[in-house]
């Protein structure tokens, strides 16, 4: 049983998977933050454009 525990402690086959999961989660979080930032700016620009266009008199 001691051999098995020692061998299990040295086994690193799952370590790469954990690294990729953490890296992927970070990328998804950054993408979500960027999307939120762009969406907020786009909504403000759309509202400003709509207000400007609504005040223009047709010729």
DSSP file (Angstrom, degrees, kcal/mol; ACC not computed):
  #  RESIDUE AA STRUCTURE BP1 BP2  ACC     N-H-->O    O-->H-N    N-H-->O    O-->H-N    TCO  KAPPA ALPHA  PHI   PSI    X-CA   Y-CA   Z-CA
    1    1 A X     >        0   0    0      0, 0.0     4,-2.1     0, 0.0     5,-0.2   0.000 360.0 360.0 360.0 -36.1    0.0    0.0    0.0
    2    2 A X  H  >  +     0   0    0      2,-0.2     4,-2.2     1,-0.2     5,-0.2   0.878 360.0  52.8 -65.1 -37.9    2.9    2.3    0.8
    3    3 A X  H  > S+     0   0    0      2,-0.2     4,-2.8     1,-0.2     5,-0.2   0.923 108.5  50.4 -62.6 -44.1    4.3    1.8   -2.8
    4    4 A X  H  > S+     0   0    0      1,-0.2     4,-2.7     2,-0.2    -2,-0.2   0.919 110.9  48.3 -61.0 -44.1    1.0    2.7   -4.3
    5    5 A X  H  X S+     0   0    0     -4,-2.1     4,-1.9     2,-0.2    -1,-0.2   0.898 112.9  48.0 -63.9 -41.3    0.7    5.9   -2.3
    6    6 A X  H  X S+     0   0    0     -4,-2.2     4,-1.2     2,-0.2    -2,-0.2   0.915 114.0  46.4 -66.1 -43.3    4.3    6.9   -3.2
    7    7 A X  H  X S+     0   0    0     -4,-2.8     4,-1.2     1,-0.2     3,-0.3   0.901 111.0  52.7 -65.9 -41.6    3.7    6.1   -6.9
    8    8 A X  H  < S+     0   0    0     -4,-2.7     3,-0.3     1,-0.2    -1,-0.2   0.875 106.4  53.9 -62.3 -38.3    0.4    8.0   -6.9
    9    9 A X  H  < S+     0   0    0     -4,-1.9    -1,-0.2     1,-0.2    -2,-0.2   0.804 110.4  46.2 -66.5 -30.7    2.1   11.1   -5.4
   10   10 A X  H  < S+     0   0    0     -4,-1.2     2,-0.3    -3,-0.3    -1,-0.2   0.655  87.0 105.3 -86.6 -17.2    4.7   11.1   -8.2
   11   11 A X     <  +     0   0    0     -4,-1.2     3,-0.2    -3,-0.3    -3,-0.0  -0.501  40.1 174.8 -70.7 125.1    2.2   10.7  -11.0
   12   12 A X    >>  +     0   0    0     -2,-0.3     3,-1.0     1,-0.1     4,-0.6   0.085  40.6 116.0-116.6  21.1    1.7   13.9  -12.9
   13   13 A X  T 34 S+     0   0    0      1,-0.2     4,-0.3     2,-0.2     3,-0.2   0.788  80.9  43.7 -66.3 -27.4   -0.6   12.8  -15.7
   14   14 A X  T 3> S+     0   0    0     -3,-0.2     4,-1.7     1,-0.2    -1,-0.2   0.518  90.9  85.6 -93.4  -5.8   -3.5   14.9  -14.6
   15   15 A X  H <> S+     0   0    0     -3,-1.0     4,-2.0     1,-0.2    -1,-0.2   0.870  86.6  53.3 -65.6 -36.9   -1.6   18.1  -13.9
   16   16 A X  H  X S+     0   0    0     -4,-0.6     4,-2.4    -3,-0.2    -1,-0.2   0.885 105.9  54.1 -65.8 -38.5   -1.7   19.3  -17.5
   17   17 A X  H  > S+     0   0    0     -4,-0.3     4,-2.2     1,-0.2    -1,-0.2   0.914 107.6  49.7 -61.8 -43.4   -5.5   18.9  -17.5
   18   18 A X  H  X S+     0   0    0     -4,-1.7     4,-2.2     1,-0.2    -1,-0.2   0.911 109.7  51.9 -62.7 -42.2   -5.8   21.1  -14.4
   19   19 A X  H  X S+     0   0    0     -4,-2.0     4,-2.5     1,-0.2    -2,-0.2   0.922 110.5  47.9 -59.7 -45.1   -3.5   23.7  -16.0
   20   20 A X  H  X S+     0   0    0     -4,-2.4     4,-2.7     2,-0.2    -1,-0.2   0.872 109.7  52.5 -66.4 -37.0   -5.7   23.8  -19.2
   21   21 A X  H  X S+     0   0    0     -4,-2.2     4,-2.2     2,-0.2    -1,-0.2   0.927 112.3  45.1 -64.1 -44.2   -8.9   24.1  -17.2
   22   22 A X  H  X S+     0   0    0     -4,-2.2     4,-2.0     2,-0.2    -2,-0.2   0.916 114.5  48.7 -66.0 -43.4   -7.5   27.1  -15.3
   23   23 A X  H  X S+     0   0    0     -4,-2.5     4,-2.2     2,-0.2    -2,-0.2   0.915 112.0  48.8 -62.8 -44.3   -6.2   28.7  -18.4
   24   24 A X  H  X S+     0   0    0     -4,-2.7     4,-2.4     1,-0.2    -1,-0.2   0.898 109.5  52.1 -63.8 -41.1   -9.5   28.2  -20.3
   25   25 A X  H  X S+     0   0    0     -4,-2.2     4,-2.2    -5,-0.2    -1,-0.2   0.890 109.5  50.1 -62.6 -39.3  -11.4   29.7  -17.4
   26   26 A X  H  X S+     0   0    0     -4,-2.0     4,-2.3     2,-0.2    -2,-0.2   0.910 110.7  48.9 -65.7 -42.0   -9.2   32.8  -17.4
   27   27 A X  H  X S+     0   0    0     -4,-2.2     4,-2.3     2,-0.2    -2,-0.2   0.912 111.7  49.1 -64.4 -42.6   -9.6   33.3  -21.1
   28   28 A X  H  X S+     0   0    0     -4,-2.4     4,-2.2     2,-0.2    -1,-0.2   0.900 110.8  50.5 -64.1 -40.7  -13.4   32.9  -20.8
   29   29 A X  H  X S+     0   0    0     -4,-2.2     4,-2.1     2,-0.2    -2,-0.2   0.912 111.5  47.7 -64.2 -42.4  -13.5   35.4  -18.0
   30   30 A X  H  X S+     0   0    0     -4,-2.3     4,-2.4     2,-0.2    -2,-0.2   0.893 110.9  51.3 -65.6 -39.4  -11.5   38.0  -19.9
   31   31 A X  H  X S+     0   0    0     -4,-2.3     4,-2.5     1,-0.2    -2,-0.2   0.900 109.6  50.5 -64.2 -40.1  -13.7   37.5  -23.0
   32   32 A X  H  X S+     0   0    0     -4,-2.2     4,-2.2     2,-0.2    -2,-0.2   0.896 110.6  48.8 -63.7 -41.0  -16.7   38.1  -20.8
   33   33 A X  H  X S+     0   0    0     -4,-2.1     4,-2.0     2,-0.2    -2,-0.2   0.908 112.2  48.4 -66.0 -41.5  -15.3   41.3  -19.4
   34   34 A X  H  X S+     0   0    0     -4,-2.4     4,-2.5     2,-0.2     5,-0.2   0.909 110.8  51.3 -64.7 -41.9  -14.3   42.6  -22.9
   35   35 A X  H  X S+     0   0    0     -4,-2.5     4,-2.7     1,-0.2    -2,-0.2   0.914 109.7  49.6 -61.6 -43.4  -17.8   41.8  -24.2
   36   36 A X  H  X S+     0   0    0     -4,-2.2     4,-2.2     2,-0.2    -1,-0.2   0.907 111.4  49.1 -62.7 -42.3  -19.4   43.7  -21.3
   37   37 A X  H  X S+     0   0    0     -4,-2.0     4,-1.9     2,-0.2    -2,-0.2   0.922 114.0  44.8 -63.8 -45.2  -17.2   46.7  -21.9
   38   38 A X  H  X S+     0   0    0     -4,-2.5     4,-2.6     1,-0.2     5,-0.2   0.900 111.7  53.1 -66.8 -40.8  -17.9   46.7  -25.7
   39   39 A X  H  X S+     0   0    0     -4,-2.7     4,-2.3    -5,-0.2    -2,-0.2   0.906 108.2  50.3 -62.7 -42.0  -21.6   46.2  -25.1
   40   40 A X  H  X S+     0   0    0     -4,-2.2     4,-1.9     1,-0.2    -1,-0.2   0.929 113.3  45.4 -62.4 -46.1  -21.9   49.2  -22.7
   41   41 A X  H  X S+     0   0    0     -4,-1.9     4,-2.2     1,-0.2    -2,-0.2   0.890 113.1  50.0 -64.8 -40.1  -20.0   51.5  -25.1
   42   42 A X  H  X S+     0   0    0     -4,-2.6     4,-2.4     2,-0.2    -1,-0.2   0.875 108.8  52.1 -67.7 -37.4  -22.1   50.3  -28.1
   43   43 A X  H  X S+     0   0    0     -4,-2.3     4,-2.2    -5,-0.2    -1,-0.2   0.917 110.9  47.8 -65.1 -42.4  -25.4   50.9  -26.2
   44   44 A X  H  X S+     0   0    0     -4,-1.9     4,-2.3     2,-0.2    -2,-0.2   0.905 112.2  49.2 -64.2 -42.0  -24.4   54.4  -25.3
   45   45 A X  H  X S+     0   0    0     -4,-2.2     4,-2.4     2,-0.2    -2,-0.2   0.899 110.5  50.6 -64.8 -41.0  -23.3   55.2  -28.9
   46   46 A X  H  X S+     0   0    0     -4,-2.4     4,-2.4     2,-0.2    -1,-0.2   0.906 110.6  49.0 -63.7 -42.2  -26.6   53.8  -30.3
   47   47 A X  H  X S+     0   0    0     -4,-2.2     4,-2.2     2,-0.2    -2,-0.2   0.914 112.1  48.5 -64.6 -42.4  -28.6   55.9  -27.8
   48   48 A X  H  X S+     0   0    0     -4,-2.3     4,-2.3     2,-0.2    -2,-0.2   0.910 112.5  48.3 -64.1 -41.9  -26.6   59.1  -28.8
   49   49 A X  H  X S+     0   0    0     -4,-2.4     4,-2.8     2,-0.2     5,-0.2   0.900 110.8  51.2 -64.9 -41.3  -27.1   58.4  -32.5
   50   50 A X  H  X S+     0   0    0     -4,-2.4     4,-2.0     2,-0.2    -2,-0.2   0.909 110.8  48.1 -63.3 -42.3  -30.8   57.8  -32.0
   51   51 A X  H  X S+     0   0    0     -4,-2.2     4,-1.1     2,-0.2    -2,-0.2   0.929 113.1  47.8 -63.8 -44.9  -31.2   61.1  -30.1
   52   52 A X  H >X S+     0   0    0     -4,-2.3     3,-0.6     1,-0.2     4,-0.5   0.928 113.2  47.3 -61.4 -46.8  -29.3   63.0  -32.8
   53   53 A X  H >< S+     0   0    0     -4,-2.8     3,-0.8     1,-0.2    -1,-0.2   0.846 108.0  56.6 -66.9 -32.7  -31.2   61.5  -35.7
   54   54 A X  H 3< S+     0   0    0     -4,-2.0    -1,-0.2     1,-0.2    -2,-0.2   0.774 105.1  52.1 -69.2 -25.5  -34.5   62.1  -33.9
   55   55 A X  H << S+     0   0    0     -4,-1.1     2,-0.3    -3,-0.6    -1,-0.2   0.550  87.7 101.5 -86.9  -8.5  -33.7   65.9  -33.7
   56   56 A X    <<  -     0   0    0     -3,-0.8     2,-0.4    -4,-0.5    -3,-0.0  -0.583  69.5-133.7 -81.6 136.6  -32.9   66.2  -37.4
   57   57 A X        -     0   0    0     -2,-0.3     2,-0.1     1,-0.0    -2,-0.1  -0.739  21.8-119.8 -89.0 133.1  -35.6   67.8  -39.6
   58   58 A X              0   0    0     -2,-0.4    -1,-0.0     1,-0.1     0, 0.0  -0.414 360.0 360.0 -69.0 147.5  -36.3   66.0  -42.8
   59   59 A X              0   0    0     -2,-0.1    -1,-0.1     0, 0.0    -2,-0.0   0.420 360.0 360.0-101.8 360.0  -35.8   68.1  -46.0
